C-alpha cells in the first residue's frame, strides 16, 4: 500500500473516532436532537459572527435548504439568532445567543477531550510533532 492510501485510511479512522466520541459527548451536554453537525455550525458561526447564511452554506458545502433547516433548528433551541444585514436587507446574519456561546464553549472543550483521548498513546513530543505537521496542511 502506498503512503497516500495508508494516510487516507488512517485519517478516515481518526475522523470516525472523533465523530463517535463527539456523538457521545454531545448527548451529554446539548439539547435533545442536537448532533455533531449542529456543533460544527455553532463553531463556524462563533469564529466569524455575525456570519451571512450564504457564507455558512459555502463553508459547509451543503445545499442552502439543508443549511436553512439546520439554522432553523438551532434557532428553535435558542442557540442562534438571525438578523438583517444593516448594509443589505437581502442578507441574513447569524450570531450566537448567550446559550449558544456557552454550548459552543462546552463543545470545544469536549472536542479537546475527545482528541486528547485519541492521542493519549502518543508522547508529548509526538503530539507536538503531529501538531507541527498538521499546521503544514
ROSEPA-341579 format. One record per atom (N, C-alpha, C): residue in three letters; z, y, x. Coordinates in pm, whole numbers, plus 50000, padded with zeros to 5 digits. Layout:
<rs>
ALAZYX;...
</rs>
This chain:
<rs>
UNK500004988250086;UNK500005000050000;UNK500005012450090;UNK499115021850057;UNK499075033950137;UNK500235043250102;UNK500485052850187;UNK501645061850172;UNK501595069650042;UNK500425074550005;UNK500305082449882;UNK500665073949759;UNK500195061649757;UNK500515052649645;UNK502015049749640;UNK502585047249756;UNK504025044549760;UNK504825056749715;UNK504435068549763;UNK505135080849721;UNK505005082949570;UNK503845079949517;UNK503635081249373;UNK504615072349296;UNK504745060049339;UNK505675050749274;UNK507135055249292;UNK507475059549412;UNK508855063849438;UNK509205076349359;UNK508285085949351;UNK508555098249275;UNK508665095049126;UNK507825086149078;UNK507895082048938;UNK509265075748908;UNK509725067248998;UNK511035060948982;UNK512155071448981;UNK512065081149072;UNK513065091849079;UNK513085099948950;UNK511925103648900;UNK511835111548777;UNK512385103648659;UNK512085090848651;UNK512625082448542;UNK514155082048548;UNK514695080648667;UNK516165080348681;UNK516775093748639;UNK516115104748676;UNK516595117948634;UNK516555118948482;UNK515465114848422;UNK515305115848277;UNK516365107548205;UNK516595095348250;UNK517605086748188;UNK518985092848203;UNK519285097748324;UNK520595104048347;UNK520785116248260;UNK519755124448247;UNK519865136548165;UNK519935133348017;UNK519235122947973;UNK519325119047832;UNK520775115647796;UNK521445108547884;UNK522845105047861;UNK523735117447861;UNK523545126347957;UNK524375138247968;UNK524125148147854;UNK522865149547813;UNK522515158747705;UNK523245154747577;UNK523345141847552;UNK524055137047432;UNK525515141647431;UNK526095143047549;UNK527505146947561;UNK527725161947542;UNK526745170247575;UNK527005184647581;UNK526135193147489;UNK525135187147426;UNK524195195047346;UNK524275191447199;UNK523715200047112;UNK523715197146969;UNK522935184446936;UNK523225178646822;UNK522525166846772;UNK521015169546769;UNK520245160046816;UNK518795161346813;UNK518205169146930;UNK519055174247016;UNK518605181747134;UNK518305171747244;UNK517195173647316;UNK516835164147421;UNK516485171047550;UNK516055163047649;UNK515685168647779;UNK514585179247771;UNK513665177747676;UNK512615187847661;UNK513225201347624;UNK514225201247535;UNK514905213547499;UNK515605219747619;UNK516165211147703;UNK516825216047824;UNK515825223047916;UNK514635217247928;UNK513615223248013;UNK513185236747956;UNK513025237547825;UNK512625250147762;UNK513695260847785;UNK514955257347766;UNK516025267047789;UNK516025272047933;UNK515825262948028;UNK515835266848171;UNK514665276148201;UNK513495273148146;UNK512325281748170;UNK512585295748113;UNK513125296347993;UNK513415309347931;UNK514475316648013;UNK515505309448054;UNK516595315348132;UNK516085321748260;UNK515135315348325;UNK514635320248453;UNK513755332648441;UNK513225335548319;UNK512265346548308;UNK512435354748180;UNK513625354848123;UNK513775361547993;UNK513755376748005;UNK513215383647908;UNK512555378047790;UNK511185372547828;UNK510855361147771;UNK509635353847807;UNK508685353547688;UNK507445357947705;UNK506475356747596;UNK506235342047563;UNK506105338947436;UNK505925325047395;UNK504675319047459;UNK503625327147478;UNK502415321947542;UNK502665317747686;UNK503565324347754;UNK503925320347891;UNK504635306947889;UNK505465304747786;UNK506145291847773;UNK505125280847745;UNK504155283647661;UNK503085274047633;UNK502385270147764;UNK502055279847846;UNK501385277247974;UNK502275269348068;UNK503535273248077;UNK504475266548168;UNK504675251948131;UNK504725249048001;UNK504945235347955;UNK503655227147948;UNK502515234047955;UNK501215227447942;UNK501165219147814;UNK501605225247706;UNK501625218847574;UNK500825227047476;UNK500495220947365;UNK499825227747256;UNK500765238247197;UNK500205249647158;UNK501035260547106;UNK501835256146984;UNK501275247746898;UNK502015243346780;UNK503235234846819;UNK503095226646923;UNK504235218646971;UNK505345227847024;UNK504955237647102;UNK505925246947159;UNK506585255047049;UNK505825259246951;UNK506385266946840;UNK507435258646766;UNK507175245746748;UNK508175236946683;UNK509445235846768;UNK509265234346899;UNK510435233646988;UNK511235246546981;UNK510535257846986;UNK511195270846980;UNK511945272346848;UNK511315268246739;UNK511965269246607;UNK513235260846602;UNK513195249146661;UNK514375240546663;UNK515505246746747;UNK515165252246861;UNK516175258646945;UNK516745271046876;UNK515885278146805;UNK516335289846730;UNK517265285546616;UNK516925274546550;UNK517755269346441;UNK519165265746492;UNK519235260846614;UNK520525257446675;UNK521255269746728;UNK520635281546718;UNK521285293746764;UNK521265295346915;UNK520315288946983;UNK520275289247129;UNK519315299647184;UNK518315303447105;UNK517375313747147;UNK517085323047030;UNK516555334647062;UNK516095344246961;UNK514695348646999;UNK513925351846895;UNK512595357446914;UNK512665372346879;UNK511955380246954;UNK511885394546925;UNK510465399346951;UNK510155411046898;UNK508845416946920;UNK508815423647057;UNK507695422547123;UNK507495429547249;UNK507315444347215;UNK508135453147271;UNK508015467447239;UNK506665473447280;UNK505975466847372;UNK504685471747419;UNK503495465747345;UNK503735454747270;UNK502645448147199;UNK503245440147084;UNK503135445246963;UNK503755439046846;UNK503185425246814;UNK502065421646874;UNK501505408246851;UNK502235397646933;UNK502995401647033;UNK503655392447126;UNK505095390347085;UNK505515377747084;UNK506905374147057;UNK507565370547189;UNK508735376347213;UNK509505373847334;UNK510665364547302;UNK510965355547393;UNK512055346047377;UNK513175349447474;UNK514395349347421;UNK515585351747502;UNK516665341947460;UNK517575339047552;UNK518705330447520;UNK519785338447447;UNK520445331747354;UNK521645337447295;UNK522805334547390;UNK523965339447359;UNK525135336247442;UNK525375321147445;UNK525255314647327;UNK525415299947323;UNK524325293047404;UNK523105298447399;UNK522005292847476;UNK522265293947625;UNK522815305447669;UNK523125307147811;UNK524235297647855;UNK525265296047770;UNK526345286747804;UNK525825272447816;UNK524955268447720;UNK524415254947725;UNK523515253247847;UNK522725263247880;UNK521855262447997;UNK522695260848124;UNK523785267948133;UNK524685266648249;UNK525235252448256;UNK525665247048142;UNK526185233348138;UNK525105223148174;UNK523895225248124;UNK522795216048153;UNK522395216548300;UNK522445228448358;UNK522125229848502;UNK523145222248586;UNK524415223248547;UNK525465215948618;UNK525285200848599;UNK524915196848478;UNK524685182548451;UNK523545177248536;UNK522475185248548;UNK521325180948630;UNK521755179448775;UNK522555188648825;UNK523045187548963;UNK523875174748980;UNK524685171448880;UNK525485159148886;UNK524595146748887;UNK523605146648800;UNK522685135148791;UNK521955133348924;UNK521435144248978;UNK520705143249105;UNK521665139449217;UNK522885144749212;UNK523885140849312;UNK524165125949309;UNK524235120249188;UNK524445105749176;UNK523255097949232;UNK522055102649203;UNK520855095749252;UNK520785096449405;UNK521155107749461;UNK521045109749606;UNK522275104949683;UNK523275099849614;UNK524525095649679;UNK524325085849795;UNK523335076749788;UNK523155067749902;UNK522695074650031;UNK522195086950019;UNK521725094250137;UNK522885101750202;UNK522855102450333;UNK523855110250404;UNK523595125150379;UNK524565133450415;UNK524385147950401;UNK523165152650480;UNK523005147450599;UNK521855151050682;UNK520535146950618;UNK520515135050559;UNK519305130450493;UNK518995138950369;UNK520035142850297;UNK519815151450181;UNK519285165150224;UNK519795170350334;UNK519305183050388;UNK517845181750428;UNK517505170650492;UNK516125168150534;UNK515215166850411;UNK515665159950308;UNK514875158550184;UNK514645172250121;UNK515685180450117;UNK515545193950060;UNK514515202050139;UNK514545201050270;UNK513575208450353;UNK512165203650325;UNK511975190650311;UNK510665185250280;UNK510195189550141;UNK511105189450046;UNK510745193349907;UNK510345208049901;UNK510985216449981;UNK510625230749981;UNK509195232850027;UNK508685223750109;UNK507315224750157;UNK506285222050048;UNK506695214649947;UNK505735211549840;UNK506095219049716;
</rs>
